[in-house]
Amino acid sequence: MSLFDLSGKVAVITGSSRGIGRAIAEEYAVQGAKVVISSRNQSACDEVAEALNAKHGAGTAVAIAASISSKQALEELITQARATFGQIDVLVCNAASNPYYGPMVGVSDEQFRKILDNNVLSNHWLIQMVLPEMIERKAGAIIIVSSIGGLSGSITIGAYNVSKAADFQLVRNYACEIGKHNVRINAIAPGLIRTDFAKALWEDPKVEKMVTATNPMRRIGEPREIAGAAVYLGSDAGSYMNGQAIIVDGGATISGGAIG
C-alpha cells in the first residue's frame, strides 16, 4: 500500500467548493478518501460533490454548506459529517477571508475582528470539535492552509498576514498538546496561487508579471500544486510530521518575494 493512500479515511475540507480547497478534495478522492465538501454556498458544494461522485463512485463525497463565521454552523457541519461517514480522520481548515486591503492603520475594528474570527478562531473551533474522537482513536491529522503572508510584512494585506501568522502558532501550540495522542497538526503556506481569492494579484497580466518578477520560477502556482502537500500531511507519508509549515511558493520567500 502506498504511503499516500487515503482509502478508508474521511476528510472534512472547508472552503472546498473552489480553488485550493477543491483541488485538495479532488486529490483526496483520487487517493481513496471520502470527502466532505463545505463552503458558504450549498449549490456550489453540491456541484463539486456531484462531480466527485460521478468520477469516483457514489458515496465518495457529500456537500454540507457552513459559514466559518458561525460556530453553530460548524458544529452542524461536523455532526452531519459524522452522521454520514461515521468518523473524521482528516480535517483541512482551508476557508479564510480578507475584507480589507490597505495599511493596518486604516482597518476598522469590525474588519479586523472578521479576519481574525474567520481565519484563526474558526480553525480553533473546528479543531476542538474533531479532537475528542481523534484522541480517543489515537489517530488523526489536522491541516491548516495558512500563507507565506504570515512570514512577512505587507503594506496592503497586513491584517490578513497577522491572522496567517497566528495560524502558524495555532499549529505549533496544538502540536505540543496533542502529539502524545498520535494526532498530528501541520500547516501549508502557499505563495500566490491562481484562485478567485487572489484574483486582484493575477487577473491583470501587468500586475501578475510584477508580482512574479522575483519568483525563481517566474510564475504563480496552480491550486493542484498545493494538493500534494495536503495529501502528504493527511496520509501515512506524513506520519512523523507535526507542528510544521510546508511552504509551497515556487521559491518566492527565499528570493525576497512576498504577497502584497
ChimeraX attribute file (.defattr): number of C-alpha atoms within 10 A of each C-alpha:
attribute: neighborCount
match mode: 1-to-1
recipient: residues
	/A:1	6
	/A:2	9
	/A:3	12
	/A:4	18
	/A:5	19
	/A:6	25
	/A:7	15
	/A:8	12
	/A:9	21
	/A:10	25
	/A:11	27
	/A:12	28
	/A:13	23
	/A:14	31
	/A:15	26
	/A:16	29
	/A:17	27
	/A:18	20
	/A:19	20
	/A:20	26
	/A:21	26
	/A:22	24
	/A:23	21
	/A:24	26
	/A:25	33
	/A:26	23
	/A:27	17
	/A:28	27
	/A:29	24
	/A:30	17
	/A:31	18
	/A:32	17
	/A:33	23
	/A:34	27
	/A:35	29
	/A:36	29
	/A:37	32
	/A:38	32
	/A:39	23
	/A:40	19
	/A:41	15
	/A:42	15
	/A:43	14
	/A:44	17
	/A:45	25
	/A:46	19
	/A:47	13
	/A:48	22
	/A:49	28
	/A:50	18
	/A:51	14
	/A:52	23
	/A:53	16
	/A:54	13
	/A:55	13
	/A:56	17
	/A:57	12
	/A:58	12
	/A:59	15
	/A:60	23
	/A:61	30
	/A:62	24
	/A:63	25
	/A:64	25
	/A:65	24
	/A:66	24
	/A:67	19
	/A:68	26
	/A:69	18
	/A:70	14
	/A:71	15
	/A:72	11
	/A:73	16
	/A:74	23
	/A:75	16
	/A:76	15
	/A:77	23
	/A:78	21
	/A:79	15
	/A:80	16
	/A:81	22
	/A:82	16
	/A:83	10
	/A:84	13
	/A:85	19
	/A:86	11
	/A:87	17
	/A:88	22
	/A:89	25
	/A:90	27
	/A:91	26
	/A:92	28
	/A:93	26
	/A:94	24
	/A:95	24
	/A:96	24
	/A:97	15
	/A:98	18
	/A:99	13
	/A:100	19
	/A:101	15
	/A:102	14
	/A:103	13
	/A:104	16
	/A:105	9
	/A:106	10
	/A:107	16
	/A:108	11
	/A:109	9
	/A:110	9
	/A:111	15
	/A:112	19
	/A:113	14
	/A:114	19
	/A:115	24
	/A:116	21
	/A:117	19
	/A:118	21
	/A:119	28
	/A:120	23
	/A:121	21
	/A:122	21
	/A:123	28
	/A:124	17
	/A:125	15
	/A:126	22
	/A:127	19
	/A:128	10
	/A:129	15
	/A:130	23
	/A:131	22
	/A:132	11
	/A:133	14
	/A:134	22
	/A:135	16
	/A:136	11
	/A:137	13
	/A:138	16
	/A:139	17
	/A:140	24
	/A:141	26
	/A:142	29
	/A:143	26
	/A:144	27
	/A:145	26
	/A:146	29
	/A:147	27
	/A:148	24
	/A:149	25
	/A:150	21
	/A:151	14
	/A:152	17
	/A:153	15
	/A:154	18
	/A:155	13
	/A:156	15
	/A:157	19
	/A:158	22
	/A:159	27
	/A:160	25
	/A:161	24
	/A:162	21
	/A:163	24
	/A:164	26
	/A:165	18
	/A:166	18
	/A:167	26
	/A:168	24
	/A:169	14
	/A:170	20
	/A:171	23
	/A:172	18
	/A:173	13
	/A:174	19
	/A:175	21
	/A:176	13
	/A:177	11
	/A:178	17
	/A:179	18
	/A:180	11
	/A:181	15
	/A:182	17
	/A:183	24
	/A:184	30
	/A:185	29
	/A:186	28
	/A:187	29
	/A:188	23
	/A:189	22
	/A:190	24
	/A:191	25
	/A:192	28
	/A:193	23
	/A:194	19
	/A:195	17
	/A:196	13
	/A:197	14
	/A:198	13
	/A:199	13
	/A:200	11
	/A:201	23
	/A:202	21
	/A:203	13
	/A:204	10
	/A:205	10
	/A:206	10
	/A:207	13
	/A:208	18
	/A:209	15
	/A:210	13
	/A:211	21
	/A:212	21
	/A:213	14
	/A:214	18
	/A:215	21
	/A:216	16
	/A:217	13
	/A:218	16
	/A:219	20
	/A:220	20
	/A:221	18
	/A:222	16
	/A:223	20
	/A:224	19
	/A:225	17
	/A:226	25
	/A:227	21
	/A:228	17
	/A:229	20
	/A:230	26
	/A:231	21
	/A:232	17
	/A:233	27
	/A:234	29
	/A:235	22
	/A:236	16
	/A:237	14
	/A:238	18
	/A:239	17
	/A:240	11
	/A:241	18
	/A:242	23
	/A:243	20
	/A:244	17
	/A:245	23
	/A:246	18
	/A:247	19
	/A:248	21
	/A:249	25
	/A:250	20
	/A:251	16
	/A:252	26
	/A:253	20
	/A:254	12
	/A:255	11
	/A:256	11
	/A:257	19
	/A:258	21
	/A:259	22
	/A:260	17
